[in-house]
Amino acid sequence: MTRFPPYSAFPELSSDGLLLREFDEADVPAWFARASNPRSSDLSGDPIPESIDTVFAWLERQRERYRRGEGPRWAIVPRGARDSVGGIGLSRLDQGDRTAELGAVVAEAHWGRGLGTAAARLVLAFGFEVMGLREVRADCLVRNSASTRALAKLGFSKIGDIRDYSGGEPGELHALRRS
């Protein structure tokens, strides 16, 4: 497995309709709006930030996690757009087991457009082909049927239940393995 991060610059990923790039300060207002949306926050299991300063602190924590080799988190930017509409990343990297966890959120105004699924395809290809991962896991609330469907489209299989996920709600654990 390639030790992460082996890059001098944050890796950008792209497809015909999407750019995944490093988060920066210009993304903070959109991220704050997404995270402050009660429906989005509820389905992602994320707490609603107290202020925009909380999001600036989050951005610095993401940068520090990347520097420590704990995984990248990309801003999701549709082609032709300037602003990010969500984020996706790999976390909990285990160099020995060659595993990681996938997490993604998309602003409610962009739900149902396939952006999260397209972003996940790019990140999974990077994880398996460049980073040499063997397995990627993802979890979601049982009631988040859109996330469950997206994980199935990506080839994930349910491998277990999470009894105490977000606020005590049941969740599901899914995995995608490559040999």
Sequence and secondary structure as in RCSB ss.txt:
>XXXX:A:sequence
MTRFPPYSAFPELSSDGLLLREFDEADVPAWFARASNPRSSDLSGDPIPESIDTVFAWLERQRERYRRGEGPRWA
IVPRGARDSVGGIGLSRLDQGDRTAELGAVVAEAHWGRGLGTAAARLVLAFGFEVMGLREVRADCLVRNSASTRA
LAKLGFSKIGDIRDYSGGEPGELHALRRS
>XXXX:A:secstr
   S   SS   EEETTEEEEE  GGGHHHHHHHHH HHHHHHHT    SSHHHHHHHHHHHHHHHHTTS  EEE
EEETT SS  EEEEEEEEETTTTEEEEEEEE GGGTTSSHHHHHHHHHHHIIIIIS  SEEEEEEETT HHHHHH
HHHTT EEEEEESS STT  EEEEEEE  
